[in-house]
Amino acid sequence: MMKSKGDEEDYWNSSEVTKFRAFTFDDEDDDFSRLKQSKQAVDSIADLADDEDDVEKVSWSGEPVGSISWSVKETAESSQRSEKELSFPKITTETPSISRSQSGYSLSSLFKGRSRTGTFQNLSDSLSDSSVRLYAPELRKPKSEYKDYISDWSPEETVQRLQQGKAVSLEKFRSLQDKLLLLDCAVSANDGNVITAVLIFLKRTLSKEVLFQEMESRQTALRHLIHYLSETGDQRLLLELLGALGRAEDVALLQYKEHLCIDDENKRRDFLKRCLSLPFSAEDSALVQDHYTLLERQIIIEAADLHAMRGGKVEVFQKFPRKASILKMPLITTLYYCCFYHYTEPEGTYSNPLNIRQTFRISEKQYFVTALAARAKLKAWLDVDALFTSRSWLGFTRKKSPLSFQRVVDILQKNSAPIQVLQEYIGLVDDANLRISLAQKHKCHDIVINMYRDMKDRQLLLEYQRKVERGSVAERKINELLNNSQIRWKN
């Protein structure tokens, strides 16, 4: 039976087979209409899926499709497949646990892609859901980073990585030639830390004989090795190294240095006595001899002074009690001690300062400074004056000092010397301007006034008059000079 063209269009537009919206050419360019049609189609598919829930489906394992055990198993298998295929690290955000009754999801929604309310989630909702697992791609590292610290690095690359503080293994350098090449590269890099690291590796992997032999031709590496052994306290290996290199004097000095570890003064003295037979140089041998002699003398002086202090008959020990023992003290400290406590003893005794000066060949200037400081500390100004007094071959006396008198004035001022003593030695300063400056600094008015008088400078004298105290002896002396008509002032 033939239908007209109008009837055919009505048939297709009103058909219930497809359950879709009728197709018209008028909506072809309408984007919104196409989106709406897509959503309706998806909803229809979801409804069809709901209609098929009554049909029991069985998986290959015999478990009903959609059951809890089947869902858990499928979830685990799909997760494993996705990890193997994508090799992406999983980044999950921790969220507080939500009970099933409060959650908008069910086990079936995990596979059907919709919430319990029956509507599908759009893209923005899925991204905002904190429970969704996100996959972040792993960035590719530079090729150089794929080499780990046991890779086949060349000596130059190994040294460069050590300089950069990167992890690197030296175990691949097994032959002697490779190890020495690595050491030469480290020395060429002029990096002490790298040289020391390589030397530690060689010390662990080479025999002592081979190591010592190779160090002899590499002086830079040898110095670093000696310093490393000294810092780590490996005295035995250091002695063997120096002995193998034929450096007997260095061996002797190293053995001599061990006396620092001996606390008992008698044992230290005996040890120094044994060191006298070691193969020192001429200069070092004399110094070791002086050290032994000084310690021996200190032991004798210390015993005598302890006995005198217990007796309570020596006045200087009562007025100025000792603050420390003299044992193990340096030579200059010992000289100062003897100048302080034993200055007047006869020259034949061990504690006499002149005896110590002669025994240990102390220079005149060093002795003078030490004796001056000690006697000034005791306020023994007569002894201080005697240090400067010298007699000429004609019998005349004059003051002479191996130090500049400016330095003498500084030492006396630090020990609170009176104005009369300072004034005497300020007057011995040669430079006139320096003399005036020192006199003004230490308030030695007589020197300043007399110098301005000799210069016949009335203005300087008037200016200095304003600096002295009113009614003082210095002011009266200035007034007498200003009123003296016999002085012809230049201004």
PEMO-V462962 format. One line per field, one symbol per residue. psi: psi as a letter, one per 30 degrees, with the letter a starting at -180 (. if undefined). A space follows every 50 residues. Layout:
psi=???
This chain:
psi=kklleeeeeeeefgkgefglkkkkffgegjeeeeeeeeeeeeeeeeeeee fgffkkkklffgkkkfleeeeeeeeeeeeeeeeeefhkkkjkkklkkkle eflglleeffffgllffgkkkleeeeefjffkkkkkkkkkllefffkafg likleeeeeeeeefglkkkgffjeleeeeeeeeeeeeffhjeeeeeeeee eeefflleeeeeeffegieeeeeeeeeeeeefgieeeeeeeeeffgieee eeeeeefffffjekeeeeeeeeeeffflilleeeeeeeeeeeeeeeeeee eeeeeeeeeefgfkeefeeikkfllfkglleeeeeeeefefhegllfflf fkeeeeeeeghkleeeeeeeeeeeeeefhifeeeefefklklffgkklkk kflkfeeeeeeeefghkleeeeeefeffkekeeeeeeeeeeghieeeeee eeeffhjeeeeeefefflkkgleeeeeeeeeffjffkjkf.
